[in-house]
Amino acid sequence: MSHKLGTNISYKSEAWLDNRVKVDNKDQLLYWTDPVPESFEVCCEGIWYYYDPNKTRLDTGHWVPRVATDINDITEEDDAKRGVSAGVIREMAEDVINLKKQTRLLDNVIYPVTIKNPVIGPKYSSTEVQTLTNDTEYTFAKILNLISAQQYDEYYDINMDGVIDNADSTAWTELYNKCAQSYSYSPKGTGSSYWLEVGSWILPKITWSVAKTGSAIVPEISNSVVSGPVRGYINGLSWVGKEGIQSNTRASYTFRITSFVDEDIYATADTTINFGYKLYSGVSDESFGEAAIYNQSMLTGFTSEFVTNGKMSARTFNCTGGKYPYILIPKDFYSANNKTYVNDNLMSDFVVRTNPILVNSRGINIAYVLLRTTYIQTGSAIKIDIR
């Protein structure tokens, strides 16, 4: 039974209202019989309830909790009389955050974030001599200014000791000298893999872009990380080493790029710097094949390429006037099981020398195997390949 506020009620009810009889448990609410005004409130087990004759709950009858403590207890029919607890609000906020997260993860399944066009190479190429000079002058001036102002800038902390001081100028001078020397190198590669001859030195630089596969939307990157054998400085979608890499033996150094949209959505790509051996081929007279040591001046006119095995794709040799075709293969890669073909015909009539030493462009002595035809050739387009 209920009455609108202001309604005359019985003495019993009025006395109860005056005395605020304690409600001990929900059963008392469920089986309530005393008439009270609609919206009247009582406290039961530490929770306030208001009376609504138009609603019936399984546990408290016409008594409705003023503050909802369970998100599932909120319905569209609830009016402005009800509030929600901080816990419910927090739960709702977490649900929204989780929904957004799941939406992002699903979007990344459909349109995954990928790293595109990773390029690794030297910070300064042979066409950037003036750039290196300008950077050096600016770097020295900037370091002096930072020292004077007692300020720190990670980019100019060349030796990465957490302090800007004269030691950084010294470290840059060392890098400058090595960069200047590297102009005479004979590198190869413009993508994710970069090749140098053993003995070379390089100050690496990496650039890349980020895209969503199948979508024109460019993802917003929160941060990127480059892990590898040397430390460097990252700026947006580029990374520059603060240390050089040098190897006098065959070696590969991998740098892994990781670009984050958030902690759960990211893309990775690997780039590699390789120090390797070259295969040389060309034509010359018989005396060439008798040398014990081959230097670079003796290889003038020869072609070369970095190799990882003892095979050679088809090459055309011009022996007009009487020449021998020569092939020099790094001894590490030579295999007697590989077959040599001349104009697509298997040919075994080759002189094989296994003891020559070749001095590469960086002054490193490398053991090679030399092959040449047994007899002098006169053809202008002799095709030879090793399979």
C-alpha positions in Angstrom: 0.0 0.0 0.0 1.3 3.5 -0.8 0.1 7.1 -0.6 1.2 10.2 -2.4 3.1 12.6 -0.4 0.8 14.7 1.7 -1.8 12.0 2.0 -3.4 11.4 5.4 -2.1 8.1 6.7 -3.1 5.9 9.7 -1.8 6.5 13.2 0.2 3.3 13.0 1.9 4.4 9.8 2.5 7.9 11.2 4.0 6.4 14.3 6.2 4.2 12.3 7.4 7.1 10.2 8.1 9.1 13.3 10.0 6.3 15.0 11.8 5.1 11.8 11.5 1.5 12.7 14.8 -0.3 11.7 14.6 -2.6 8.7 16.9 -5.5 9.4 16.9 -7.5 6.2 15.5 -7.7 2.7 12.8 -10.1 3.7 11.2 -7.3 5.6 11.2 -5.2 2.4 9.9 -8.1 0.3 6.9 -8.7 2.6 6.2 -5.1 3.5 2.6 -4.2 4.5 2.7 -0.9 6.3 1.5 2.0 4.1 4.2 4.5 3.2 4.3 7.4 0.7 5.6 6.7 -2.7 9.4 7.5 -2.9 9.7 7.0 0.8 13.2 5.8 1.7 14.5 3.3 4.2 17.9 1.9 4.9 18.5 -1.8 4.9 21.8 -3.5 5.4 23.6 -0.2 4.7 21.8 0.5 1.4 19.0 3.0 0.9 15.8 1.9 -0.8 12.9 4.0 -2.1 9.3 2.8 -2.3 7.8 2.5 -5.9 4.5 0.6 -6.1 4.9 0.3 -9.9 8.0 -1.9 -9.6 8.5 -5.3 -8.2 11.8 -6.9 -7.5 12.4 -10.5 -6.6 14.4 -9.8 -3.5 12.9 -6.5 -2.1 9.4 -6.3 -3.6 8.4 -2.6 -4.3 11.6 -1.3 -2.7 14.2 -0.2 -5.2 17.9 0.5 -4.3 18.5 4.2 -4.6 22.0 3.6 -6.0 22.7 0.7 -8.4 25.8 -1.3 -7.5 25.5 -3.7 -10.4 25.6 -2.5 -14.0 23.1 -5.3 -14.9 20.6 -3.9 -12.4 20.1 -0.7 -14.5 17.2 -0.8 -17.0 15.7 1.6 -19.5 12.7 2.0 -17.2 14.8 3.4 -14.4 13.9 7.0 -13.7 16.0 9.9 -12.4 15.4 8.7 -8.8 18.2 6.2 -9.2 21.9 6.8 -9.3 24.8 4.5 -9.9 27.8 3.8 -7.6 31.4 4.8 -8.4 32.1 1.1 -8.9 29.4 0.9 -11.7 30.7 4.0 -13.4 34.3 2.6 -13.2 33.0 -0.8 -14.6 31.2 1.0 -17.4 34.4 3.1 -18.2 36.5 -0.1 -18.2 34.0 -1.7 -20.6 34.2 1.2 -22.9 38.0 1.1 -22.8 38.0 -2.6 -23.5 35.5 -2.2 -26.3 37.7 0.4 -27.9 40.7 -1.9 -27.5 38.9 -4.9 -29.0 37.8 -2.7 -31.9 41.3 -1.5 -32.5 42.6 -5.1 -32.3 39.9 -6.3 -34.8 40.7 -3.4 -37.1 44.4 -4.4 -37.0 43.4 -8.0 -38.0 41.5 -6.7 -41.0 43.9 -3.9 -41.9 47.2 -4.8 -40.2 49.8 -2.2 -39.5 53.0 -2.9 -41.5 56.3 -1.3 -41.9 56.9 -0.3 -45.5 60.0 0.6 -47.5 62.7 0.0 -44.8 66.0 1.4 -46.2 69.4 0.9 -44.5 72.6 2.4 -45.6 75.3 4.9 -44.7 74.3 8.2 -43.0 76.5 10.0 -45.5 77.0 8.8 -49.1 79.7 9.7 -51.6 77.4 12.5 -52.9 77.0 14.1 -49.5 80.6 15.3 -48.8 79.4 18.9 -48.3 76.5 17.7 -46.1 79.0 15.9 -43.8 81.2 19.1 -43.6 78.2 21.3 -42.8 76.9 18.9 -40.2 80.3 18.8 -38.6 80.5 22.6 -38.3 77.0 22.8 -36.9 77.5 19.9 -34.5 80.6 21.5 -33.0 78.8 24.8 -32.6 75.8 23.2 -31.1 77.8 21.2 -28.6 79.6 24.3 -27.4 76.3 26.2 -27.0 74.9 23.3 -25.0 78.0 23.1 -22.8 77.8 26.9 -22.2 74.1 26.8 -21.4 74.5 23.6 -19.3 71.7 22.0 -21.2 71.3 18.4 -22.5 70.2 17.2 -25.9 70.2 13.5 -26.6 70.9 14.0 -30.3 74.3 15.7 -29.5 75.3 13.3 -26.8 77.6 11.6 -29.4 79.3 9.3 -26.9 76.0 8.6 -25.1 77.3 9.1 -21.6 74.4 11.3 -20.5 76.5 14.5 -20.5 77.2 17.1 -23.1 80.9 18.0 -23.0 84.1 18.2 -25.0 84.2 14.5 -25.2 81.2 14.6 -27.6 83.2 16.9 -29.9 86.1 14.4 -29.9 83.7 11.5 -30.6 82.1 13.4 -33.5 85.6 14.1 -34.9 86.3 10.3 -34.9 83.0 9.6 -36.7 83.7 12.4 -39.2 87.1 11.0 -40.1 85.8 7.5 -40.6 82.8 8.8 -42.6 85.1 10.7 -44.9 87.2 7.6 -45.5 84.2 5.5 -46.3 83.4 7.5 -49.5 85.8 5.2 -51.4 84.0 2.1 -50.4 82.1 0.0 -53.0 78.8 -0.7 -51.3 75.6 -2.2 -52.8 72.0 -2.0 -51.7 69.2 0.5 -51.5 66.6 -1.5 -49.5 66.4 -3.5 -46.3 69.8 -5.2 -47.1 73.1 -3.3 -47.5 76.4 -4.9 -48.6 79.9 -3.8 -48.0 83.2 -5.5 -48.6 84.9 -7.0 -45.5 87.1 -4.4 -43.9 84.6 -1.7 -44.5 83.3 0.7 -41.9 79.8 2.3 -41.9 77.8 4.8 -39.8 74.3 3.3 -40.4 71.1 5.1 -41.1 67.6 3.6 -41.4 64.4 5.1 -42.7 61.0 3.6 -43.1 57.3 4.3 -43.4 54.2 2.8 -41.8 50.9 1.8 -43.4 47.8 -0.2 -42.9 47.5 -3.0 -45.4 44.4 -2.6 -47.5 43.6 0.8 -46.2 44.4 4.3 -47.2 44.5 5.4 -43.6 48.0 6.2 -42.3 48.3 4.9 -38.7 49.4 7.3 -36.0 52.6 6.0 -34.4 53.1 6.6 -30.7 56.8 5.7 -30.8 59.4 3.5 -32.5 62.3 1.4 -31.4 65.4 0.2 -33.3 67.4 -2.6 -31.7 70.7 -3.7 -33.1 74.4 -4.1 -32.6 75.1 -0.4 -32.1 73.3 2.5 -30.4 71.7 5.4 -32.2 69.2 8.2 -32.1 65.6 7.8 -33.3 63.6 10.7 -34.7 60.1 9.8 -36.0 60.5 7.2 -38.7 64.3 7.4 -39.0 67.2 6.2 -37.0 70.9 7.2 -37.1 73.7 5.3 -35.5 76.0 7.0 -33.1 78.5 4.2 -33.4 80.0 2.7 -36.6 80.2 -0.9 -37.6 83.3 -2.6 -39.0 84.2 -6.2 -39.8 87.3 -7.8 -41.3 85.5 -11.1 -41.8 82.2 -12.1 -43.3 79.3 -11.0 -41.1 75.7 -9.8 -41.0 74.3 -7.3 -38.5 70.5 -7.1 -38.1 68.6 -4.1 -37.0 64.9 -4.7 -36.0 62.5 -1.8 -36.4 59.4 -1.8 -34.2 56.8 1.0 -34.6 53.9 1.1 -32.0 50.4 2.4 -32.5 49.8 1.4 -28.9 51.2 -1.4 -26.7 49.2 -4.1 -28.3 49.4 -2.9 -32.0 52.7 -2.6 -33.6 54.7 -3.7 -36.7 58.2 -5.0 -37.1 60.7 -5.2 -39.9 64.4 -6.3 -40.1 67.2 -4.5 -42.0 70.6 -6.0 -42.4 74.2 -4.7 -43.0 76.3 -7.4 -44.6 80.1 -7.6 -44.9 80.9 -10.0 -47.7 83.0 -11.3 -50.5 82.7 -10.6 -54.2 82.9 -12.8 -57.3 85.0 -11.3 -60.1 84.9 -12.1 -63.8 86.6 -10.7 -66.9 89.0 -11.5 -69.7 92.8 -11.2 -69.9 95.9 -13.0 -71.3 97.5 -16.1 -70.0 99.9 -14.3 -67.6 97.0 -13.0 -65.5 96.2 -16.6 -64.4 99.7 -17.1 -63.1 99.7 -14.4 -60.4 99.8 -15.4 -56.7 98.3 -12.2 -55.4 95.7 -10.1 -57.2 95.3 -6.5 -56.3 92.5 -4.1 -57.4 94.5 -2.5 -60.2 94.9 -6.0 -61.8 91.1 -6.3 -61.8 90.5 -3.2 -63.9 87.8 -4.0 -66.5 86.5 -7.0 -64.4 82.9 -7.0 -63.2 82.1 -8.0 -59.6 79.2 -8.7 -57.4 78.6 -9.8 -53.8 77.9 -13.5 -53.5 76.9 -16.0 -50.8 77.7 -19.2 -52.7 80.0 -20.4 -55.5 77.4 -20.2 -58.3 77.4 -17.5 -61.0 74.5 -16.4 -63.2 75.2 -16.3 -66.9 77.7 -13.7 -68.0 79.0 -12.8 -71.5 82.7 -12.7 -72.1 84.2 -10.8 -75.1 87.5 -12.6 -76.0 87.9 -10.9 -79.4 91.6 -11.0 -80.5 92.4 -13.9 -78.3 91.7 -13.8 -74.5 90.9 -16.2 -71.6 87.7 -15.8 -69.7 88.5 -15.6 -65.9 86.3 -16.2 -62.9 87.5 -15.7 -59.3 85.4 -17.2 -56.6 85.9 -16.8 -52.9 87.4 -20.0 -51.6 84.9 -20.2 -48.8 82.2 -20.6 -51.4 83.9 -22.7 -54.1 82.5 -26.2 -54.6 83.9 -28.8 -57.1 80.3 -30.1 -57.3 79.2 -27.0 -59.1 79.1 -27.4 -62.8 80.3 -24.8 -65.4 78.4 -24.2 -68.6 79.6 -22.5 -71.8 76.8 -21.4 -74.1 74.5 -23.7 -72.1 76.8 -26.7 -72.7 78.4 -28.5 -69.8 82.1 -27.8 -69.9 84.8 -29.4 -67.7 87.8 -28.2 -69.7 88.8 -25.5 -67.2 92.1 -24.7 -65.4 91.4 -24.5 -61.7 93.8 -22.8 -59.2 93.0 -23.0 -55.6 95.8 -20.9 -54.0 95.5 -17.3 -55.2 95.1 -14.4 -52.7 93.0 -11.4 -53.7 93.4 -8.1 -51.9 90.0 -6.4 -51.8 89.3 -2.6 -52.0 89.7 -2.3 -48.2 93.1 -4.0 -48.1 91.9 -7.4 -46.8 93.6 -10.5 -48.1 91.1 -13.2 -49.1 91.6 -16.7 -50.4 90.1 -17.3 -53.8 89.8 -20.0 -56.4 90.6 -19.0 -60.0 88.9 -20.6 -63.1 89.8 -20.1 -66.7 89.4 -22.0 -69.9 92.2 -24.3 -70.8 92.5 -22.8 -74.3 92.4 -19.2 -75.5 89.1 -18.0 -76.8 88.3 -15.6 -79.7 84.5 -15.3 -79.5 82.9 -12.0 -78.8 79.9 -13.3 -76.9 80.8 -16.4 -74.9 78.2 -17.1 -72.3 79.4 -18.8 -69.1 77.5 -19.7 -65.9 78.1 -21.9 -62.9 75.2 -23.9 -61.6 
